[in-house]
Amino acid sequence: MNKKTIRDVEVNGQTVFCRVDFNVPMSDGEVTDDTRIKAALPTIKHLAGNGAKVILASHLGRPKGEVVKELRLDPVARRLSDLLGQLVTKTDEVYGDEVNKAISEMENGDILLIENVRFNPGEEKNDPELAKAFANMADLYVNDAFGAAHRAHASTAGVAEHLPAVAGFLMEKEINVLGQALSNPERPFTAIIGGAKVKDKIGVIDNLIDKVDHLIIGGGLAYTFVKAQGHEVGKSLLEEDKIDLAKEYMKKAENKGVDFIMPEDVIVADDFSDSANTKEVAIDSIPEDWEALDIGPKTREKYAQVIKDSKLIIWNGPMGVFELETFANGTKAVAHALAETKGYSVIGGGDSAAAVEKFGYADDMDHVSTGGGASLEFMEGKELPGVALLNDK
């Protein structure tokens, strides 16, 4: 990575405005999954341990510029205090007198968490005045929020125009792992693309088709490709306007010698529910009143074999409706194969990260990205605003 990190700057005695991604699941005023908080600990410990006054900023949920009681960061401050074994002070404001007073009382090594930045309508608009208010709190800006790096907001991009700006350890790791995978992959290199819609993954398929040896397709978006092959798909998800594009991709893969791997069999249901009637059918035999909601056993076996034979695998998007137990087996099989492979496994955030977590395989993966949308855009080859503004080495 050619961006400066917290290793490259002196932080002792400095006040540091550090953007983290504490957008974590909550229930009844408690954090139910602290994965993202734990992911930020190395950066926070480095800053505080080296004598910085650390101001942490994060969003939570989508309050749309209003104060929403359930989206206050108090439970996050409590959990972070427990994990660090150190009191984290929390303000009820995003900036202003209360925040300034708290900062004035900080000593080196202290940690302050300001309120949910999205309570301020200027955050998502990247309002220059709010960005300046953030910058005025500190001597240095650290971005460790990879999950929000694809957003040009006041706390992810705007503030970096007014302060020296460097990456935290999590940001560095995400960019290095994904960057290395895309620029200099070990081969065979396999990408697994799933999820509901082709339109959400066009950029990723487009960028990866030039880089991979195998492209595995699954999930709802597969049925547009199945239709493009000339098969009927019943009531399965279908994007009529993307059929020609699907044909183009299959042709492009063929011309480049990329193995474009599609489902051979699927699990179809007569209703979108856990209690629906289901059956296994070949890909060219989907009944007209049924919809395909998962890949079938032959396909699972085939995909697992390709994964096992690969040196690098990137996975973005589930193979079926894994939230429903009846249609979770395809996604589970892919997660299991990734856990077993000797190859390097990269999970591209979002639903794929949720799936490996749900099935208990997260610890067996080499890298689980903390950013769904961000890792998707990175895989599309886009420059992320929250990364672009960091200082170069």
Disulfide bonds with the S-S distance in Angstrom:
none
